[in-house]
């Protein structure tokens, strides 16, 4: 059965782990715990956990063995959204059509919410996998050489016209590092060969870059309803946007080519590559 | 030779590890990397690393074996100061007499600086100790059941009159959790007995509580020069301050009694307790 038919079940799977991990919101400090659950259970598409589960399939390991990886990476993703939305950062009022955390609660709670979600991710990942190398890999993806560094570059590029290579380097850090961790952590868990790791890394790099170009395209072409916040905000914020800088048609072509490249990387793997292939197509065709 | 004579050397030791760990500030994104070094090399007293080194002594393990623990916990402490100083939190302009990170750089950089310091702590601790249990312990101390939760309670208690038990519970999370980790992580590394861990935990609990009461006392009694920011800011912010709520004399008595209690906990340990005893006295007599 195609991976598509497992998506709902896998989403329930990661949400059940997240529900188990997150402190009860009746436990003090209640506003903080409520904000953490609000940030996590927000209708997210769970792309990163799905990539981890799809990688488990290609590596031939049990899906349930990557449950802690899937949930930890989603916590990190959610924390990054809470901080990115803050007034000092992107200053967004809406996220998936609902008030952002600093709007629904307050700014101090949103800062602490992100901080606590990051800590929770590492706590649970460490305690449940008991594998320091996996924790170190995820932490590196979150660092100034990964996601946080990409966000800093994004802010630096506002109101500038970066070269295409620079904007793509920023994408690799901002979005790519976490997608890379989503497929490489299962490989570390499985003790995969260097060749398999390399193929997965190339897959993730292409998919991550395409993901962010499509994100920028959605901001230009999508409706506010589709993207859950005002469309055109990149332009309004003078963000370094791939399609705005290099053209909408070129952006479509580049993302198509990257997804094609991702599919080619998968040919070097021996297991069942259909789930990752499906995920790459889903990312290319997404409208959310 | 008394532990006192090793303090300078141990401070150099942890600063050399931190210098090695922190990305070069010539590496992009430069503002982020500069802010990280600015936040860490700020004249801090390195109390938490010193507690870890002092614990190594009592447990009879090599001081160098706790280098990654000492540096990781200092990164976490530094990240927490950067976020606590933010306008939405304590809104402090000065820290140890110098502009706070959001003042020296900007608010977005300060948020990302704290985020990246937290990630770096877990990355290096995981990769250098290869012990997931130690990483999980530190992450738990940073979580909503630890430091981040304590900070949230502190904000909730502004303009209220919490019971003494409530304010002390808040101190246990806000300050105590990290001091507890500073002594318990070396114990995990050493594979200490349950009894030793229990004695160390009681020591840390008393010291942590005293530490925060003294912090509040310094805000009331210290000069701005001593504490490196405007004295009296707790009162100005309507913070839940132990001495303001329960009296200055009572605060002195309570902190003396707690340090006495900490010394008693040490009597149950068999190794050289002089370093931890000296640290407890240093915390009681501190004027910074």
Contacts between the chains, C-beta under 8 A, distances in Angstrom:
chain1	res1	chain2	res2	distance
A	23	B	144	5.8
A	23	B	145	6.7
A	28	B	149	8.0
A	28	B	153	7.0
A	29	B	144	7.1
A	29	B	149	5.5
A	29	B	152	3.9
A	29	B	153	5.0
A	29	B	156	6.0
A	31	B	152	6.7
A	31	B	156	7.0
A	32	B	144	5.3
A	32	B	148	7.1
A	32	B	149	6.3
A	32	B	152	4.0
A	33	B	144	6.2
A	36	B	144	6.6
A	83	B	111	5.8
A	83	B	112	7.8
A	83	B	115	6.3
A	86	B	111	6.4
A	88	B	106	7.4
A	88	B	107	3.6
A	88	B	108	4.6
A	88	B	111	6.2
A	89	B	108	5.2
A	89	B	111	6.6
A	106	B	88	7.4
A	107	B	88	3.6
A	108	B	88	4.6
A	108	B	89	5.2
A	108	B	155	5.4
A	109	B	152	7.0
A	109	B	155	7.8
A	111	B	83	5.8
A	111	B	86	6.4
A	111	B	88	6.2
A	111	B	89	6.6
A	111	B	111	6.9
A	112	B	83	7.8
A	112	B	144	7.9
A	112	B	148	5.1
A	112	B	151	5.8
A	112	B	152	5.2
A	112	B	155	7.9
A	114	B	115	7.2
A	115	B	83	6.3
A	115	B	114	7.2
A	115	B	115	7.7
A	115	B	118	6.9
A	115	B	142	7.5
A	115	B	148	4.9
A	116	B	142	7.8
A	116	B	143	5.7
A	116	B	144	4.1
A	116	B	148	4.0
A	116	B	149	7.2
A	118	B	115	6.9
A	118	B	118	5.7
A	118	B	119	7.1
A	119	B	118	7.1
A	119	B	139	5.0
A	119	B	140	7.7
A	119	B	142	3.9
A	119	B	143	4.4
A	119	B	144	7.8
A	119	B	146	7.6
A	119	B	148	6.4
A	120	B	139	7.5
A	120	B	143	5.4
A	120	B	144	7.2
A	122	B	122	4.8
A	122	B	135	6.4
A	122	B	136	7.6
A	122	B	139	4.0
A	123	B	136	5.4
A	123	B	139	3.6
A	123	B	140	4.8
A	123	B	142	7.9
A	123	B	143	5.8
A	126	B	126	7.4
A	126	B	132	4.3
A	126	B	133	7.3
A	126	B	135	4.3
A	126	B	136	3.6
A	126	B	139	6.2
A	127	B	132	7.2
A	127	B	133	7.6
A	127	B	136	4.2
A	129	B	132	6.8
A	130	B	132	4.7
A	130	B	133	7.2
A	131	B	132	5.9
A	132	B	126	4.3
A	132	B	127	7.2
A	132	B	129	6.8
A	132	B	130	4.7
A	132	B	131	5.9
A	132	B	132	4.6
A	132	B	135	6.2
A	133	B	126	7.3
A	133	B	127	7.6
A	133	B	130	7.3
A	135	B	122	6.4
A	135	B	126	4.3
A	135	B	132	6.1
A	135	B	135	5.3
A	136	B	122	7.6
A	136	B	123	5.4
A	136	B	126	3.6
A	136	B	127	4.2
A	139	B	119	5.0
A	139	B	120	7.5
A	139	B	122	4.0
A	139	B	123	3.6
A	139	B	126	6.2
A	140	B	119	7.7
A	140	B	123	4.8
A	142	B	115	7.5
A	142	B	116	7.8
A	142	B	119	3.9
A	142	B	123	7.9
A	143	B	116	5.7
A	143	B	119	4.4
A	143	B	120	5.4
A	143	B	123	5.8
A	144	B	23	5.8
A	144	B	29	7.1
A	144	B	32	5.4
A	144	B	33	6.2
A	144	B	36	6.6
A	144	B	112	7.9
A	144	B	116	4.1
A	144	B	119	7.8
A	144	B	120	7.2
A	145	B	23	6.7
A	146	B	119	7.6
A	148	B	32	7.1
A	148	B	112	5.1
A	148	B	115	4.9
A	148	B	116	4.0
A	148	B	119	6.4
A	149	B	28	8.0
A	149	B	29	5.5
A	149	B	32	6.3
A	149	B	116	7.1
A	151	B	112	5.8
A	152	B	29	3.9
A	152	B	31	6.7
A	152	B	32	4.0
A	152	B	109	7.0
A	152	B	112	5.2
A	153	B	28	7.0
A	153	B	29	5.0
A	155	B	108	5.4
A	155	B	109	7.8
A	155	B	112	8.0
A	156	B	29	6.0
A	156	B	31	7.0
